[in-house]
Amino acid sequence: MQQSGRSVNLVRELYRQGPSYVFAKKPGEIAEEFGFSQVARLASNENPFGPSSFAINEINKAIDTINRYPDTTQPDLIHALEKFHGKYSFVTGAGMDGVIETCIRAIVNPGDKVAISTPTFSFYGLATAAQGGTIENVPRNAEFSVDISSFISSARDAKISFLCTPNNPSGTVTPVSDIEEILRDINGILFLDNAYVEFSAEEYRPLMNDYENLIIGRTMSKVFGLAGCRVGYAFVPGWFRQIYEKAATPFALNNLSAAAATGALQDQEFLDKTISFVKKWRDIFTREAGRQVLSSGANFVMVDVSPFTGDEAADYFAQNGVLVRSCRSFPGLEDHYIRVCIGEEWENTRFLEVLRKI
Ligand SMILES: *Cc1c(COP(=O)(O)O)cnc(C)c1O
């Protein structure tokens, strides 16, 4: 192995010293360390039912095509998206993370302001920093609703602003009427992160017809059960689509992932089953936790574990074979929360048992 010597100084300081994405602990390591044969995986908001068989079938059909570069226009996937959502302008990427990164690359010059409603998903900030943008965090209210007037005053002259609804990690749903109020009053672009919207009752899509400064990000990683395929997409205003394609990494979405997404979009039964299961267990978690559970429109809930810190609680859960996410790493959030997603029946039951013992 080569020693890192002077050459490391060639690297941007941001990546020698700056923050990195925080990943969930690995279930294998926990299982081995504490001697569990099975670990409840409730830290990453995945779909516990696995991929839809429709996705697997499409992957099998696409396997013979992998010697060829993808068709960058992704006609099958776009067609499936139009069948699912109706006629809108779509762009795709390697996960919604890839979509977010491409949007920022297309819009933000070094020094440009980017407003972010916090505490929230960390990647908006990481991708902004990568582009040399200036981050302005806009704290939410005490109960995690968006402080609309302070968000507007920060977002008004930002190039792009990020608002996550339902919000990760709090689960908070921002009403459509609040989003409209924001859109009417800002000059920049609003990126609305809808990673979990399928689990909520709120409908933001029609806003695309009325505002030309709105991007709605979606992912195939959560309800669609394809986290390992890395497929994201967004509703974009018509004028932005070509610009996005210019800024994007060529062929970001591979043949197998695009095929999986195309299949998953056609399996309504799988979606309905997942969503009703999640809603049922979200209610049970809320009722039976014996602690404050924030009202959530997502497939996870944030639980107040005080007087313990997030890490203390997450470690205790790990020792008991349950992986949950400590919320310590979410800037702007007091350190006494964990985030736990709805898993399979046995995982949810185990979570509640351990929570009662903590
Ligand atoms: C999971 C998640 C994403 C991105 O997911 P991808 O796997 O990159 O598609 C984006 N935003 C939020 C809030 C998320 O929780």
The ligand as a Tripos MOL2 file, in Angstrom:
@<TRIPOS>MOLECULE
LIG
   15    15     1     0     0
SMALL
NO_CHARGES

@<TRIPOS>ATOM
      1 C1        -33.6910    8.0770    1.2770 C.3       1 LIG1
      2 C2        -33.8160    9.5210    0.9930 C.ar      1 LIG1
      3 C3        -33.4390   10.1010   -0.2290 C.ar      1 LIG1
      4 C4        -32.6850    9.4800   -1.3370 C.3       1 LIG1
      5 O1        -32.7870    8.2280   -1.5710 O.3       1 LIG1
      6 P1        -32.0700    7.5390   -2.8070 P.3       1 LIG1
      7 O2        -31.8480    6.1720   -2.2810 O.co2     1 LIG1
      8 O3        -30.7900    8.2800   -3.1240 O.co2     1 LIG1
      9 O4        -33.0480    7.6180   -3.9210 O.co2     1 LIG1
     10 C5        -33.6660   11.4290   -0.4440 C.ar      1 LIG1
     11 N1        -34.2350   12.1850    0.4870 N.ar      1 LIG1
     12 C6        -34.5940   11.6860    1.6640 C.ar      1 LIG1
     13 C7        -35.2260   12.5740    2.6510 C.3       1 LIG1
     14 C8        -34.3780   10.3520    1.9690 C.ar      1 LIG1
     15 O5        -34.6990    9.9000    3.1820 O.3       1 LIG1
@<TRIPOS>BOND
     1     1     2 1
     2     2     3 ar
     3     2    14 ar
     4     3     4 1
     5     3    10 ar
     6     4     5 1
     7     5     6 1
     8     6     7 2
     9     6     8 1
    10     6     9 1
    11    10    11 ar
    12    11    12 ar
    13    12    13 1
    14    12    14 ar
    15    14    15 1
@<TRIPOS>SUBSTRUCTURE
     1 LIG1         1 GROUP 0 **** ****
